[in-house]
Amino acid sequence: MPSNLCRVGLVLSGGGSVGAYHIGILKYLVEHSIRVDALAGASIGALNGSIIASSSSLDSATKKLEEIWSLLANNHPLEDRDSSNIYKIYKVLKELLLSPNNIGFFDDHMLRQILKDYLNVYNLNSGIPFYVSAYQSEGSLLDISKALLGKMNLNNTLPSNFFHVQSMHGTEQINAILASASIPLIFRAKKIGGNYYADGGIGGMKSAQGNTPITPLIKHERCSHIIVNHLGDGSFWNRHDFPETTILEIRPGRNITRDGLARDLLGFKPININSWIEQGYEDAYRCFSNLGSALSSIKIADAAREKRNLSIDRLNDDDFKVF
């Protein structure tokens, strides 16, 4: 890979229903013709990222995600309209008795159906490199306990693992994407390669290591510029920990919390979803207005340089020497 070319990565952090914010960012990138060369996501960022990585363009991905989030706004992914209260209690007791170390009080069938309907596996495998973070589970109760302590800055959690989705096969690809979004006690952890993995955002809580999965884009994809977004009003993640990479951060310019952290995580209220999409665009514009234009110009110049070099190579192959 030529080292002088601009290679853009995109990191989509986790945050539950606040993930609608990603759509606003994508709209800005599409408007300014900024191409993404590699992608990494955590939790809801992994779900959104899978749609981006399997789409033919950012524009197409944005339209698909708007459809998906409209569906989520009108059909809550945790609601079970066919279950009575008695049956719900029965399901909780069954989980506790049969799976004390891997408890999930809700089914992820709606998320699986969305991936089935909107994720093109063939396009995913031939699409831009895509990574997800996932936390190796120590048991649902222990996972959630450590995550809560980490959130209060009283403890740190083990680092999350990063999975290159295109290097995986069949069911494991879907399991990795869903594992990244499997909040302990909400959804069961997913099995990948003999181990169980839960929400990627849990890992390395003190530095938001798992929730901001930039490492594989630097280490494996050699991205020269990386766009990093945050779905919270304050993230412990520090771009100065990666001094050799140009990092373009998108942080909320105004309060991103709507109904409280817990309710925002699992709320999926239509009015909030629409406001987060608008705020994502607003913050991308604020953080990116000048840099975005420059980045787009660099990408255009790189494309022209590659085209020129290809033409020269063809002339040389025809014994027409260019000095």
Salt bridges, closest charged atoms under 4 A:
ASP37 OD1 - ARG35 NH2 3.13
ASP37 OD2 - LYS299 NZ 2.44
ASP59 OD2 - LYS63 NZ 3.46
GLU66 OE2 - LYS27 NZ 2.91
GLU79 OE1 - ARG81 NH2 2.96
ASP80 OD2 - LYS91 NZ 3.19
GLU95 OE1 - ARG188 NH2 3.25
ASP107 OD2 - LYS91 NZ 3.89
ASP108 OD1 - ARG112 NE 3.23
ASP108 OD2 - LYS190 NZ 3.11
GLU138 OE1 - LYS146 NZ 3.12
GLU221 OE1 - ARG7 NH2 2.79
GLU249 OE2 - HIS230 NE2 2.66
GLU249 OE1 - ARG239 NE 3.51
GLU249 OE2 - ARG251 NE 2.95
ASP259 OD2 - LYS269 NZ 3.21
GLU282 OE2 - ARG254 NE 2.95
ASP283 OD1 - ARG286 NH2 3.21
ASP302 OD1 - ARG305 NH1 2.52
